[in-house]
Amino acid sequence: MSSFWAFPGQGAQQADMLHALPSDPLIGECLREASDALNEEVLDLDSPESLQSTRSVQLCLLIAGVACSRLLMARGNAPDYVAGLSIGAYPAAVIAGALSFADAVRLVALRGELMQGAYPQGYGMTALIGLDQGVVERLVAQVHSPRSPVYLANINADNQFVIAGNDQAMADVASLAKGDGAATAKRLAVSVPSHCELLSESAQALAQAFAEVSIQVPTLKYLSGSTARPLFTADKLRDDLAFNMCRVIDWRSTVQTAYERGARLQIELPPGTVLTGLARRVFEQGSAVAFQGARLDTLSALSREEERRQL
């Protein structure tokens, strides 16, 4: 038995999410460290207006994930496995000891700028719920063209997928999906077409920045959200972080891998509870809980119980 900490991706952001973090000296220290790395006040990033920026969203997700993880670890809790959906891979790498928090802050700021600059308008992501993967792939292929690009971007569950592309192409796929019986076709709060080849050039630029950063061998088991496999070397982790923006995310298989390797407790770091809902379909003989809305002593008790089961 073991525990798995999951870090959410873009779309999970909430207004005032940094201001809503627990009042604790460790949280304040984390906020100051991020502000120093950026040479700007990070508490200015989580206003509704600022969260219209991809850069601000991704920085807020990184900071919230690392801050709350440090709070849990200071109380004697530690995961056996970590993974993050898209930008969530960065706080996962920090907690795994592979990437310094200051370097992560600077890289994520650049990542957001590159992604936003590549497609400043007219593109994004749309969630489709209620169809099989084969149906979604067929609809995407039916609509996709060089002038109207659209791609399968995220595999979140057996019947939950995300597509990425330009506005019209996504609208066309959504319309066809509704006609094929989709329960939901919802545009996400993501203003860039992540996890497809449209961001290949941006990923190459980010990889150049990564070449100047020290990456360590992870001290925890780090699962790639793209391949759903554990990564053990610094080079593979560097590649995973730099290029995950242009690779399909297979979160369904990532959660399944953690479960198959013995994880029976998933804790979803802030913000949100979406990954908890997805995990409950897999963790039939375990528990999936979200940090948001839970008591710290409850999370600690669950973690200690999981540790006892491993003995």
Secondary structure, 3 states (H helix, E strand, C coil): CEEEEEECCCCCCCCCCCCCCCCCHHHHHHHHHHHHHHCCCHHHCCCCCHHHCHHHHHHHHHHHHHHHHHHHHHCCCCCCEEEECHHHHHHHHHHCCCCCHHHHHHHHHHHHHHHHHHCCCCEEEEEEECCCHHHHHHHHHHHCECCECEEEEEEEECCEEEEEEEHHHHHHHHHHHHHCCCCEEEECCCCCCCCCHHHHHHHHHHHHHHCCCCCCCCCCEEECCCCCCEECCHHHHHHHHHHHHHCCEEHHHHHHHHHHCCEEEEEECCCCCHHHHHHCCCCCCCEEEECCCCCHHHHHHHHHHHHHHHC
